C-alpha cells in the first residue's frame, strides 16, 4: 500500500505515494495556497453540494446510463457494460469537473476563467459553464489540435470563449497547458484556472478526481440494481492525464478485488518514437506543477508525445495513476492509433455507438484481457465521436 494508506486520497502535501506535490513559481503560491486551504470546505458545504448535484441532474443529464453491450459481451465472452459519459451535455465526462470548478471559482470571487484543452472537450465544457454563469472564458489550445478538432473550436467560440493557439513545441496539449499557466502567473488575482485532468499542482489532481468520482459512484449503484453486486471484476478507461479513468476508478480504488485497467496511447508503437505510452516510457519528473511519470530524455527534456487522439497526446500522467502503476494496483495497457481506429469502427457497427477516439483506445484492449464468462467489465465510454468525424473519414476512408 502507499504512504497514504489509500489509493483515493493524497497526503497533506498532495502526494500519492511518491507522486504529486505542488512545484510552482512564487507568483502562483497565493492562488494555489488559497485553493488548497479552501477547496474541501467549499466542495462539501451543503449549499455547494445542493447546487452541484442539481446542475449535474438538470443541466448535465446525470445519472448517465450503464448500458449492457450485448453483442460485445457475446463476442468477448464476458458481461460488458458501458458507462455512457458520451451522453453528458457537451458530449463527454469533462462537464462534471467544470461544473464543480466554476461553482468553486465563484465562491472564491474569481471573475475570469482560463483553461487548456487538447481534444477540445474540456474547452467546450469550460466555455459552456462560463456561458451558464456569465464569466469571461479564455481557452488555450495547441495550433495542431485547433486544426484537427475544428468542430469543438467552433463550439467554444459560439459559447463566447476566446480560443488562443499555442504555437510553441509540439503545438498540442502540453504547450496549451504551458500557455495557460503563463496566463495565470500574469493574472493571479481575478483568474481561476480550470485544469481539465488529474494533473497540475496539488490540490488539482485530488479536486478533479473528486468531481469526476460521480462516475464510479453511479456505477456502483447501477451495477447493484442490474446484477445484485455493486462490484465489477474490471473497470476499463483510457488514460492521457487521466480524469475519466480517475472518475471511473475512484470508488473502486480500495476495492482490491476490482481490476483497474488503464489504456494509454501507443501511437505508432510504444517504442516507435511516436507514442504517448507514459507509464511504459516515462521516468519520475516534474511537469506542470507536480511530480509524476514523464516521457523525457536522459537530461530531463520533455519528449514530444504522439497520438492520433488529441486528448491522449500528453507526455505525462496524473500522479494518482503514476502511483497506481508503480504500486501495481492498476494494470496499464496501450493501444496504437490503428488499433484505436479499428476499435472505434467495430464498436460503431456492433453497438450503434460512435465513440471518441480517446475512448476507442479502451475498447481496443478487450481481446487482450483474457476475459472469463463470469467477468463483469465496465468500460468508461468517456466521449462521443462527433468531434473526431474528420479523422474517421480520412483514416477509415468513409467517403467515396
Secondary structure, DSSP 8 states (H G I E B T S, - for coil): --TTS-SSS--TTSEETTEE-----GGGHHHHHHHHHHHHHHHTSHHHHHHHHHHIIIII--S--EEE-HHHHHHHTSEEEEEEGGGSTTSBTHHHHHHHHHHHHHHTT--EEEEEESSSHHHHHHHHHHHHHT-EEEEEEEHHHHHHTHHHHHHHHHTT-EEEEE-STTSSHHHHHHHHHHHHHHTTTTEEEE--SS-SSTTHHHHHHHHHTHHHHHHHHHHHHHHS-S--SEEEEE-SS-HHHHHHHGGGTT-TTSEEEEEEEEET-TTTT--B-HHHH-EEEEETTEEEEE-B-TTS-B-----SSGGG--SB--HHHHHHHHHTSEEEEEEEHHHHHHHHHHHHHHHS--B-HHHHHHHHTGGGS---TT-EEEEEE-BBGGGGHHHHHHHHT---
